[in-house]
Amino acid sequence: MTSILAAVTAFADGISRRDLDELVSPRAFDIDLHYIDGGPKTVQYLLAVDTINFCFWPQPGLEYEHLARGFKAVLVLIWQSTEQEALQRDADVLSAERLSCMTGEQLQGLLSRPVGSVLLERYGGEAAQLIAAGGGSAVQLVDLVVDAFPGFRDCAMYRGREIWLLKRAQIFVGDVWGAFQGKGLGAFHDIGALTMFADYRVPVVLRQLDILQYSPELAHKVDCRVELPAGSEEEVEIRACTVWAVEQIMIALRERHGRAGSPVPHSVQLDWYLWEQGEHQRENAPPHHRTITHFY
Ligand SMILES: Nc1nc2c(c(CN[C@H]3C=C[C@H](O)[C@@H]3O)cn2[C@@H]2O[C@H](COP(=O)(O)O)[C@@H](O)[C@H]2O)c(=O)[nH]1
């Protein structure tokens, strides 16, 4: 078994200049998949998507892209449709009022309070005002999202300590940054402070790279698709080690490329790169860990 440091080094050495340019390019965010109109509707869309951006695997064949594309299709029909009747029919489908009475079981149960009612109470019903309240800080915006929406409070107790992984709160901010390419509503001076998004795909990629190494017992459970309870030590260890591993890769990339003055990605961009790798190699990859949760 390769040492973890050797695996991190090998991965960082294997990232070509071309890969790096791709990693730091605005194209790293999949704009074709998402509703992107350069204005506040994009933020409303991303908040709605990232409110239910979790746990697709129990429904065979369902994936993130179906959620993103599905919401986008509805919005294009309603918000950008040329059919006047479509606009009259439901022009405010993602408005705060509608979100506040959205009865979707996942959404309603998840947050214990509808997303829309908090948006209405605190931000005039506009996700763009939530962004503005962050004052250009990604970290401050994550805190506001966590404070406003209980379902985003991705935290577990591990041996008596609170472990805040905040996957959906951070991915919402990362998605806004990516959708606006770091400008306008997506301008955050501290985007580099966000961690990777601790989901169930990236651990598979890191395990295949020998950067994540499971004990024989854990490997057996994951490979046999045994469910790991939400908040269990094994689940928290996989997620926390995934965050740590990506930070080790970032250190190695900065050592190799930072000094030469070449642009080095943020953890968010390295996350997208690793996640896309996981999407592309899903068919022949080992199983991901299986936890029923609304956090990722
Ligand atoms: N770490 C990480 N996890 C991510 C994403 C995304 C999509 N982000 C978009 C934003 C920019 C990119 O261009 C992507 O298009 C979804 N997920 C998570 O994956 C899981 C779904 O997987 P599957 O069952 O295969 O569809 C689920 O937990 C979901 O929350 C990401 O970027 N990073």
The ligand as a Gaussian input file, in Angstrom:
#p B3LYP/6-31G(d) Opt

LIG

0 1
 N      -17.900000      17.474000      -3.879000
 C      -18.862000      17.813000      -4.764000
 N      -20.052000      17.214000      -4.652000
 C      -20.996000      17.576000      -5.561000
 C      -20.786000      18.482000      -6.586000
 C      -22.000000      18.547000      -7.331000
 C      -22.248000      19.333000      -8.576000
 N      -21.686000      20.644000      -8.512000
 C      -21.706000      21.424000      -9.721000
 C      -21.049000      22.700000      -9.507000
 C      -19.943000      22.831000     -10.210000
 C      -19.714000      21.687000     -11.026000
 O      -19.627000      22.100000     -12.368000
 C      -20.894000      20.761000     -10.795000
 O      -21.686000      20.707000     -11.940000
 C      -22.890000      17.692000      -6.734000
 N      -22.255000      17.132000      -5.674000
 C      -22.716000      16.074000      -4.782000
 O      -22.449000      14.831000      -5.467000
 C      -23.476000      13.889000      -5.125000
 C      -24.260000      13.586000      -6.376000
 O      -23.441000      12.825000      -7.203000
 P      -24.179000      11.882000      -8.302000
 O      -24.981000      10.850000      -7.457000
 O      -23.046000      11.294000      -9.102000
 O      -25.079000      12.814000      -9.099000
 C      -24.363000      14.580000      -4.100000
 O      -23.850000      14.371000      -2.808000
 C      -24.201000      16.033000      -4.496000
 O      -24.504000      16.907000      -3.430000
 C      -19.523000      19.106000      -6.676000
 O      -19.242000      19.967000      -7.548000
 N      -18.591000      18.730000      -5.731000

